[in-house]
C-alpha cells in the first residue's frame, strides 16, 4: 500500500473507533479503543513511507 492509502485507512479506523467508544456496551467501547490505536498506527506507517520516498 502507498503512503496515501495508509493514511486514509488510518483516518477511517480512527474515526470508527471514536464512534464505537461512545457505545453503551463495554465490549464495543474496548473494540473502539483498539481500532482507534490501529488507525493511529496506520497513519504513522503512511508518514514513514512518505519519508523514504
C-alpha positions in Angstrom: 0.0 0.0 0.0 1.0 3.5 -0.6 1.5 6.4 1.8 -1.8 8.0 1.0 -3.7 4.7 1.3 -2.3 4.0 4.7 -3.1 7.5 5.9 -6.7 7.3 4.6 -7.3 3.8 6.2 -5.8 5.1 9.4 -8.2 8.1 9.5 -11.2 5.8 8.8 -10.2 3.3 11.5 -9.6 6.1 14.0 -13.0 7.7 13.3 -14.9 4.4 13.6 -13.0 3.7 16.8 -14.0 7.0 18.3 -17.7 6.4 17.4 -17.6 2.9 18.9 -16.2 4.3 22.1 -19.5 6.3 22.6 -21.4 3.0 22.8 -23.2 1.9 25.9 -21.7 -1.6 25.6 -18.3 -2.0 27.4 -17.1 -4.6 24.8 -17.8 -2.3 21.9 -16.0 0.6 23.7 -12.9 -1.6 24.1 -13.1 -2.6 20.5 -13.3 1.1 19.5 -10.3 2.0 21.6 -8.3 -0.8 19.9 -9.5 0.3 16.4 -8.5 3.9 17.1 -5.0 2.8 18.1 -4.8 0.7 14.9 -5.8 3.7 12.9 -3.1 5.8 14.6 -0.5 3.2 13.7 -1.6 3.1 10.1 -1.2 6.9 9.9 2.3 6.6 11.3 3.1 3.9 8.8 2.0 6.1 6.0 4.0 9.0 7.3 7.2 6.8 7.5 6.6 5.6 3.9 6.4 9.3 2.9 9.8 10.0 4.5 11.5 7.3 2.5 10.1 8.1 -0.9 
